[in-house]
Amino acid sequence: MPLLVVFDLDGTLVDSRQDLADSTNDVLASLGAPPLPVDQVVRMVGDGARTLIRRALEATACETSLDRALEAFHRAYAVRLLHTTRPYPGIEVVLRDTAALATLAVLTNKPLAPTERLLDEFGWRVVFGKVLGGDSAVPRKPDPAGLLSLMDWAGATAASTLLVGDSMVDIETARCAGVSICVAAYGFGNARGDLALRGDELVAHTAGAVGTRIGEWAKRAERAR
């Protein structure tokens, strides 16, 4: 049975905090609302762009059409996407080494278009066999449908699948699908302080350590075949 490693994007592969915050504040400024601190915007990230903008509008008591504000965010983010967003140090090596062990895929709540632009920019499109974004046909995380569809695509089982992500959304997704999770503790997924670990998770405190955790998991998965 093939091994499958599925990666989250924001806060796991790339640090996109500043660009997300600046794009959100661009929208607020266009509506005459005050800007939000970066850390506050980061606490709103993780459940898709629509939820991010809804939370920002609520935080500033800005009454406007959510759909129009979301369209403005997509325009602003398309411009700012790569201003400061970069891979976490060490993640390039992790992807190279993991590709020699397993099939790789991306599962993110970020819309597919900016996701694919980032993968193209960093030369990762050929690394990942399949990419699912937040506007794909399957429901967004923590619904496990996207992860299960990737497992079906790769011919993998729960025992041969690992999800790597930085947030409680990722942890819940892995639990719902019955797969192992590697928590990217260096990311910004715990900005809300809501990570609830059970003790059976793999935890990486640096991007480079993700590779070590994946190697440990892969050895166990191979022995269990």
C-alpha positions in Angstrom: 0.0 0.0 0.0 1.5 3.4 -1.0 2.4 6.0 1.6 0.6 9.3 1.3 1.6 12.6 3.0 -0.8 15.4 2.7 0.3 19.0 3.5 -1.7 22.0 4.6 -0.4 25.3 3.0 -0.6 28.4 5.1 1.3 28.1 8.4 2.7 24.7 7.3 4.6 25.2 4.0 4.5 29.0 3.8 4.4 31.9 6.2 1.7 34.1 4.6 0.7 36.1 7.7 1.7 39.6 6.5 0.2 39.3 3.0 -3.1 37.9 4.4 -3.3 40.7 7.0 -2.4 43.5 4.6 -5.0 42.3 2.0 -7.6 42.1 4.7 -6.7 45.7 5.8 -6.9 46.9 2.2 -10.5 45.8 2.2 -11.3 47.4 5.5 -9.6 50.7 4.4 -11.7 50.7 1.2 -14.8 50.5 3.4 -13.7 53.3 5.8 -13.1 50.8 8.6 -10.0 50.9 10.8 -7.1 48.4 10.2 -6.7 45.4 12.4 -3.3 44.3 13.9 -1.6 41.5 12.1 -1.9 39.1 15.0 -5.7 39.7 15.2 -6.1 39.0 11.5 -4.0 35.8 11.9 -6.4 34.6 14.5 -9.1 34.8 11.9 -7.3 32.7 9.4 -7.8 29.0 8.8 -11.5 28.5 7.8 -11.4 29.9 4.3 -11.4 33.4 2.9 -15.1 34.0 3.3 -14.9 33.3 7.1 -11.8 35.5 7.4 -13.5 38.5 5.8 -16.7 37.9 7.8 -14.7 37.9 11.0 -12.8 41.1 10.0 -16.1 42.9 9.2 -17.5 41.8 12.5 -14.4 42.9 14.4 -14.6 46.4 13.0 -18.4 46.6 13.1 -18.4 47.3 9.4 -21.8 46.8 7.8 -21.5 45.9 4.2 -22.2 43.1 1.8 -20.0 40.1 2.6 -20.0 39.0 -1.0 -18.7 42.4 -2.2 -16.1 42.5 0.6 -15.0 39.0 -0.3 -14.6 40.0 -3.9 -12.5 43.0 -2.8 -10.3 40.7 -0.7 -9.7 38.3 -3.6 -8.6 41.3 -5.8 -6.3 42.7 -3.1 -4.8 39.3 -2.3 -4.1 38.6 -5.9 -1.9 41.6 -5.9 -0.2 41.0 -2.5 0.0 37.2 -2.7 3.8 37.1 -3.0 4.9 40.3 -1.4 6.2 38.7 1.8 5.0 35.1 1.6 7.9 32.6 1.7 8.4 28.9 2.4 9.4 28.2 6.0 13.2 27.6 6.3 13.9 24.0 5.8 10.7 23.1 4.1 12.3 22.7 0.7 14.5 19.8 2.0 11.5 18.3 3.7 9.5 18.1 0.5 12.5 16.7 -1.5 13.1 14.0 1.1 9.4 13.1 1.6 8.8 12.8 -2.2 11.3 9.9 -2.1 9.2 8.1 0.5 5.6 8.9 -0.4 3.1 10.4 -2.7 2.5 14.1 -1.8 -0.6 16.2 -2.0 -1.9 19.5 -0.7 -5.2 20.0 1.2 -5.9 23.7 2.0 -8.9 25.9 2.8 -7.3 28.6 0.7 -8.9 29.0 -2.7 -7.3 27.0 -5.5 -6.2 29.9 -7.7 -3.8 31.5 -5.2 -2.8 28.1 -3.9 -1.6 27.1 -7.4 0.1 30.4 -7.9 2.2 29.9 -4.8 3.0 26.3 -5.8 4.1 27.5 -9.2 6.2 30.4 -7.7 8.1 28.0 -5.4 8.5 25.3 -8.0 6.4 22.8 -6.1 3.7 22.0 -8.7 5.6 18.9 -9.8 6.1 17.8 -6.2 2.5 17.4 -5.4 0.4 14.9 -7.4 -2.9 16.5 -6.4 -4.0 19.8 -4.9 -7.4 20.5 -3.3 -8.3 24.1 -2.4 -11.1 25.5 -0.2 -13.3 26.1 -3.3 -12.9 22.6 -4.7 -15.9 20.3 -5.1 -15.4 18.7 -1.7 -16.2 20.5 1.6 -13.5 22.4 3.4 -11.6 21.1 6.4 -12.3 19.9 9.1 -14.8 17.9 6.9 -12.7 14.8 6.1 -14.1 14.5 2.6 -11.2 16.2 0.9 -8.6 14.0 2.7 -10.6 10.9 2.0 -10.8 11.7 -1.7 -7.0 12.2 -1.8 -6.5 8.8 -0.1 -8.8 7.2 -2.7 -6.9 9.0 -5.5 -3.5 7.7 -4.1 -4.8 4.2 -3.3 -3.8 4.8 0.4 -5.4 3.7 3.6 -5.8 5.4 6.9 -2.7 3.5 8.2 -0.6 4.7 5.2 -1.7 8.4 5.3 -0.2 11.3 7.2 -1.6 14.8 7.3 0.8 17.7 8.1 -0.9 20.9 9.4 -0.6 23.6 11.9 -4.1 24.2 13.2 -6.9 22.5 15.1 -8.8 22.4 11.8 -6.1 20.1 10.5 -6.1 18.0 13.7 -9.8 17.5 13.5 -9.6 16.6 9.9 -7.1 13.9 10.6 -9.1 12.5 13.5 -12.3 12.5 11.4 -10.5 10.5 8.7 -8.7 8.2 11.1 -5.2 9.2 9.9 -2.0 10.3 11.7 -1.3 14.0 12.1 2.0 15.8 12.3 1.4 19.2 14.0 3.5 22.0 12.6 3.8 23.8 15.9 6.1 26.5 14.3 3.2 27.8 12.2 0.4 30.3 13.1 -2.4 27.8 13.4 -2.4 28.1 17.2 -2.9 31.9 17.1 -6.2 31.4 18.8 -4.7 29.1 21.4 -7.1 26.4 20.6 -4.8 23.4 19.9 -6.1 20.5 21.9 -3.5 17.7 21.7 -4.2 14.2 22.9 -0.6 13.1 23.1 -0.7 10.7 20.1 0.2 13.4 17.6 3.6 13.9 16.0 4.8 17.4 16.7 7.4 19.4 14.8 8.6 22.7 16.4 10.5 23.7 13.3 9.9 23.1 9.6 13.0 21.0 9.3 11.8 18.8 12.1 8.7 17.9 10.0 11.1 15.7 7.9 12.2 13.9 11.0 8.6 13.3 12.2 7.6 12.1 8.7 10.6 9.7 8.6 9.6 8.2 12.0 6.0 7.8 10.8 7.0 6.2 7.6 9.1 3.6 9.3 6.2 2.6 11.6 3.8 2.6 8.6 6.1 0.3 6.6 6.5 -2.1 9.6 2.7 -2.3 9.9 2.2 -3.3 6.3 
